[in-house]
């Protein structure tokens, strides 16, 4: 978490000499933080399920739902803070019909930044914003140190195992050794798609649609809409997954994202269609809530004995999706990026379906046989 604070501090004097090193530091800190978070939630969910006599899978999904409710709500507060601070200097920019023709999927790469030049915030406002973000990071670290309980996994129950703490390199190598698991390899496209779709919304949609047609002052409010829907749906899907199952939720997210991609290919943004600019991030937030809660929950359920390596892979491939999405952001037109996004989505659903087939084959053949062997009714816990 201190690595995140270091990145905020680096932005006070934004240059290659400050942003590149702090970005490296951020990357080194971000992966362990997310792996620890996912492992912590999985262990806590499993422990509570055992004590309460409930299905561990359902509890883990609920825990991830609550976490992403809080996590995605940070997008609301962060964008609200930035919008309120930057609105103090923002002036309304008149956008001509000629400039509007360059907005949307078939955008003019050189001309989509024409609305941002006259709306640059002052240095004092930038320093105010960075000060708020840095102070929030420091507060977060203090809250973790003071209030977060330490929990240990079942593998570290005995004193002997507590002393045998794995080295950094063994943990590092375990991340790549985990790729020997066929299910992990099949989940790579799905995990990378999470990075692709988040990168597109935050990088391309806000630039080629919102900033181009409305102005930079609307970006924060559009992302607030995304974060608000995302956080509420994360809690909802975490709760209802025990009734619907993850397959139905993945299908819902796939249909919603596909419909959005096709609509973005056809839509020509115009300031008179203000409500439409908020519909897309709302639907995107609904889909992203599924990708985040169910994918992380799926990793926790499938790889229960190798949680650390599994979640490290989860963050690795999601981050790679981000890197690729931002890497070609300035090189390709938006419609090409949308076709890439759609192709990765289709591939990820095919490979995810293969994972479900493998899981179905590895599960007990018939409930009747299991019932007779156990001498009692087949419960969800017995099945697990």
C-alpha positions in Angstrom: 0.0 0.0 0.0 3.0 2.3 0.6 3.9 1.7 -3.0 0.6 3.4 -4.0 1.5 6.4 -1.8 4.9 6.6 -3.5 3.2 6.8 -6.9 1.0 9.7 -5.7 4.0 11.5 -4.4 5.8 11.0 -7.8 3.0 12.8 -9.5 3.7 16.0 -7.6 6.5 16.6 -10.0 5.4 14.6 -13.1 8.4 13.7 -15.3 10.1 10.7 -16.7 12.5 10.7 -13.8 9.7 10.5 -11.2 6.9 8.6 -12.9 8.9 5.7 -14.4 10.6 4.7 -11.0 7.3 5.2 -9.0 5.4 3.2 -11.7 7.8 0.3 -11.2 7.4 0.6 -7.5 3.6 0.7 -7.9 3.8 -2.5 -10.0 6.0 -4.3 -7.4 3.5 -3.4 -4.7 0.2 -3.9 -6.5 0.6 -7.5 -7.3 1.4 -8.7 -3.8 -1.3 -6.5 -2.4 -4.0 -8.0 -4.7 -2.8 -11.6 -4.1 -2.8 -11.0 -0.4 -6.3 -9.5 -0.6 -7.8 -12.4 -2.6 -6.1 -15.0 -0.4 -7.3 -13.3 2.8 -10.9 -13.2 1.6 -10.8 -16.8 0.5 -9.4 -18.1 3.8 -11.8 -15.9 5.8 -14.7 -17.1 3.7 -13.8 -20.7 4.0 -13.3 -20.4 7.8 -16.6 -18.7 8.3 -18.4 -21.3 6.1 -17.0 -24.2 8.2 -18.1 -22.6 11.5 -21.6 -21.6 10.1 -22.1 -24.9 8.3 -22.6 -23.2 5.0 -21.3 -23.8 1.5 -17.8 -22.3 1.2 -18.3 -21.4 -2.5 -21.3 -19.2 -1.7 -19.6 -17.5 1.3 -16.5 -16.7 -0.8 -18.6 -15.2 -3.5 -20.4 -13.1 -0.9 -17.1 -11.9 0.6 -15.8 -10.9 -2.8 -19.1 -9.1 -3.5 -18.8 -7.0 -0.4 -15.2 -6.3 -1.1 -15.8 -5.1 -4.6 -18.8 -3.0 -3.4 -16.3 -1.0 -1.2 -13.5 -1.1 -3.8 -15.6 0.0 -6.8 -17.2 2.8 -4.7 -13.7 4.3 -4.5 -14.3 5.2 -8.1 -17.3 7.3 -7.0 -15.5 9.2 -4.4 -12.2 9.5 -6.4 -13.9 10.8 -9.5 -16.2 13.0 -7.4 -13.2 14.6 -5.7 -11.4 15.2 -9.0 -14.5 16.5 -10.7 -15.3 19.0 -7.9 -11.7 20.2 -7.8 -11.2 20.5 -11.6 -14.6 22.1 -12.1 -13.3 25.2 -10.4 -11.2 26.0 -13.4 -13.1 24.2 -16.2 -14.7 26.4 -18.9 -17.3 25.2 -21.3 -15.7 24.4 -24.7 -17.8 24.7 -27.8 -17.3 21.7 -30.1 -18.0 22.1 -33.8 -19.9 19.6 -35.9 -16.6 19.0 -37.8 -14.9 18.0 -34.5 -17.9 15.8 -33.6 -17.4 13.9 -36.8 -14.1 12.7 -35.4 -15.7 11.2 -32.3 -16.8 7.6 -31.8 -15.6 4.2 -33.1 -14.3 5.7 -36.4 -12.4 8.5 -34.8 -9.7 10.7 -36.3 -6.7 9.8 -34.2 -5.0 13.1 -34.5 -8.1 15.2 -33.8 -9.7 13.6 -30.8 -7.6 15.6 -28.3 -8.8 19.0 -29.6 -11.2 19.6 -26.7 -8.6 19.0 -23.9 -6.1 21.7 -24.7 -8.1 24.7 -23.5 -9.2 23.0 -20.3 -5.9 22.3 -18.5 -6.3 22.7 -14.7 -3.8 24.9 -12.8 -0.9 23.5 -10.9 -2.5 24.5 -7.6 -5.6 22.4 -8.3 -3.4 19.4 -9.4 -1.4 19.7 -6.1 -4.7 19.9 -4.1 -6.0 16.7 -5.8 -2.7 14.8 -5.3 -2.6 15.9 -1.7 -6.1 14.5 -1.1 -5.1 11.2 -2.8 -1.9 10.9 -0.8 -3.6 11.6 2.5 -6.2 8.9 1.6 -3.4 6.4 1.0 -1.7 7.2 4.4 -5.1 6.9 6.1 -5.7 3.5 4.5 -2.3 2.2 5.7 -3.1 3.3 9.2 -6.5 1.6 9.1 -5.0 -1.7 8.0 -2.2 -1.6 10.6 -4.7 -0.8 13.4 -7.8 -2.8 12.6 -7.1 -5.7 10.2 -7.0 -9.1 12.0 -4.3 -11.6 11.2 -5.6 -15.0 10.0 -3.7 -18.1 9.0 -4.6 -20.8 6.5 -5.1 -24.4 7.4 -1.7 -25.3 5.9 0.0 -23.3 8.7 -1.7 -24.8 11.7 1.2 -26.6 13.2 4.2 -24.9 14.7 6.6 -26.7 12.4 4.8 -25.4 9.4 4.7 -21.9 10.8 8.5 -21.9 11.0 8.8 -23.1 7.4 7.9 -19.9 5.7 8.5 -20.2 1.9 11.2 -17.9 0.5 10.4 -15.1 -2.0 11.9 -17.0 -4.9 9.9 -20.2 -4.1 6.7 -18.2 -4.0 7.7 -16.4 -7.2 8.4 -19.7 -9.0 5.2 -21.2 -7.7 3.3 -18.6 -9.7 4.7 -19.9 -13.0 4.7 -23.5 -11.9 1.0 -23.1 -11.4 0.6 -22.8 -15.2 1.1 -26.6 -15.3 -2.6 -26.8 -14.2 -4.7 -27.0 -17.4 -7.5 -25.1 -15.8 -5.2 -22.1 -15.0 -4.1 -21.9 -18.6 -7.7 -22.0 -19.8 -8.6 -19.2 -17.5 -5.9 -16.9 -18.9 -8.1 -15.4 -21.7 -11.0 -14.6 -19.2 -8.5 -13.0 -16.8 -6.9 -10.9 -19.5 -10.3 -9.8 -20.8 -10.9 -8.2 -17.4 -7.9 -6.0 -18.1 -8.9 -5.3 -21.7 -12.4 -4.2 -20.9 -11.4 -2.0 -18.0 -8.6 -0.5 -20.1 -11.0 0.3 -22.9 -13.6 2.1 -20.7 -11.1 4.2 -18.8 -8.8 4.9 -21.7 -10.7 4.8 -25.0 -14.4 5.4 -24.1 -13.6 8.5 -22.0 -11.4 9.9 -24.7 -13.1 9.0 -28.1 -16.6 9.4 -26.9 -16.9 11.5 -23.7 -14.0 14.0 -23.9 -14.3 14.3 -27.7 -18.1 15.1 -27.7 -18.7 16.6 -24.3 -15.4 17.8 -22.9 -13.0 16.7 -20.2 -15.2 18.0 -17.4 -17.7 15.2 -18.0 -15.2 12.3 -17.7 -15.3 12.2 -13.9 -19.2 12.1 -13.8 -19.3 9.3 -16.4 -16.8 7.2 -14.4 -18.8 7.9 -11.2 -21.8 6.3 -13.0 -19.6 3.3 -13.9 -18.2 2.9 -10.3 -21.6 3.3 -8.6 -23.3 0.6 -10.7 -20.3 -1.6 -10.4 -20.2 -1.4 -6.7 -23.9 -2.1 -6.2 -23.9 -4.9 -8.7 -20.8 -6.5 -7.0 -22.7 -6.8 -3.8 -25.9 -8.0 -5.6 -24.1 -10.7 -7.6 -22.1 -11.8 -4.6 -25.3 -12.5 -2.8 -27.4 -14.0 -5.6 -24.7 -16.2 -7.1 -25.6 -19.0 -4.6 -29.1 -19.1 -6.3 -28.2 -18.4 -9.9 -24.8 -20.1 -10.1 -21.8 -18.5 -11.8 -22.6 -19.7 -15.3 -25.8 -17.6 -15.6 -23.9 -14.5 -14.3 -21.1 -15.0 -16.8 -23.7 -15.4 -19.5 -25.4 -12.1 -18.4 -22.1 -10.2 -18.5 -21.2 -11.7 -21.9 -24.5 -10.7 -23.5 -24.4 -7.2 -21.9 -20.7 -6.5 -23.0 -21.4 -7.8 -26.5 -24.4 -5.6 -26.9 -22.4 -2.6 -25.7 -19.6 -3.3 -28.1 -21.9 -3.6 -31.1 -23.8 -0.4 -30.1 -20.5 1.5 -29.7 -19.5 0.5 -33.2 -22.7 1.9 -34.6 -23.3 5.0 -32.4 -22.1 8.5 -33.4 -21.8 10.5 -30.1 -23.5 13.9 -29.9 -23.9 16.3 -27.0 -27.6 16.3 -27.5 -27.7 12.6 -26.5 -26.3 13.3 -23.0 -28.1 10.4 -21.3 -26.6 7.8 -23.7 -23.1 8.7 -22.5 -24.1 7.4 -19.0 -26.0 4.3 -20.2 -22.8 2.7 -21.6 -20.7 3.0 -18.4 -23.7 1.8 -16.4 -24.0 -1.4 -18.4 -20.3 -1.8 -18.5 -20.3 -1.5 -14.7 -22.9 -4.3 -14.5 -20.7 -6.6 -16.6 -17.5 -5.7 -14.8 -19.1 -6.5 -11.5 -19.5 -10.1 -12.8 -16.0 -10.3 -14.2 -14.5 -9.1 -10.9 -16.5 -11.0 -8.3 -17.1 -14.2 -10.1 -13.6 -14.6 -11.6 -11.9 -14.0 -8.3 -14.4 -16.3 -6.6 -13.7 -18.9 -9.3 -10.0 -18.8 -8.6 -10.6 -19.2 -4.9 -12.8 -22.2 -5.4 -10.9 -24.1 -8.1 -7.4 -23.6 -6.6 -8.2 -23.8 -2.9 -4.9 -25.6 -2.1 -2.7 -23.1 -4.1 -4.5 -19.8 -3.4 -1.4 -17.6 -3.4 0.0 -18.8 -6.7 -3.5 -18.8 -8.3 -4.3 -15.2 -7.3 -0.8 -14.1 -8.3 -1.6 -15.5 -11.8 -5.0 -13.8 -11.7 -3.3 -10.4 -11.1 -0.5 -11.2 -13.6 -2.8 -11.9 -16.6 -5.3 -9.1 -15.7 -2.4 -6.6 -15.6 -1.1 -7.9 -18.9 -4.5 -7.2 -20.4 -4.2 -3.6 -19.1 -0.7 -3.3 -20.5 -1.7 -4.5 -24.0 -4.9 -2.3 -24.0 -3.0 0.8 -23.1 -0.1 -0.1 -25.3 -2.1 0.0 -28.5 -4.4 2.7 -27.3 -2.7 5.5 -29.3 -1.9 3.3 -32.3 -5.2 1.9 -33.4 -8.6 3.3 -34.2 -11.4 2.7 -31.7 -13.4 0.3 -34.0 -10.4 -2.0 -34.3 -10.0 -2.0 -30.5 -13.7 -2.9 -30.2 -13.3 -5.8 -32.6 -10.3 -7.0 -30.5 -12.3 -6.7 -27.4 -15.1 -8.7 -28.9 -12.7 -11.4 -30.1 -11.1 -11.8 -26.7 -14.5 -12.0 -25.1 -15.6 -14.8 -27.4 -12.3 -16.7 -26.8 -12.6 -16.2 -23.0 -16.1 -17.7 -22.9 -15.0 -20.7 -25.0 -12.0 -21.4 -22.6 -14.2 -20.8 -19.6 -16.7 -23.3 -20.9 -13.9 -25.8 -21.2 -13.0 -25.2 -17.5 -16.6 -25.9 -16.5 -16.6 -29.1 -18.5 -13.4 -30.3 -16.8 -14.9 -29.5 -13.4 -18.1 -31.4 -14.3 -16.1 -34.4 -15.3 -14.0 -34.4 -12.1 -17.1 -34.1 -9.8 -18.8 -37.3 -8.4 -20.7 -39.3 -11.0 -24.1 -39.7 -9.4 -25.7 -38.3 -6.3 -27.2 -41.6 -5.4 -23.9 -43.4 -5.2 -22.4 -40.7 -3.0 -25.5 -40.8 -0.8 -25.1 -44.6 -0.2 -21.4 -44.3 0.5 -21.9 -41.7 3.1 -25.0 -43.3 4.6 -26.9 -40.1 4.6 -28.2 -37.3 2.4 -25.9 -35.6 -0.1 -25.3 -32.0 1.1 -23.5 -29.2 -0.6 -20.7 -29.5 1.8 -20.3 -33.2 1.2 -20.2 -32.5 -2.5 -17.5 -29.9 -2.0 
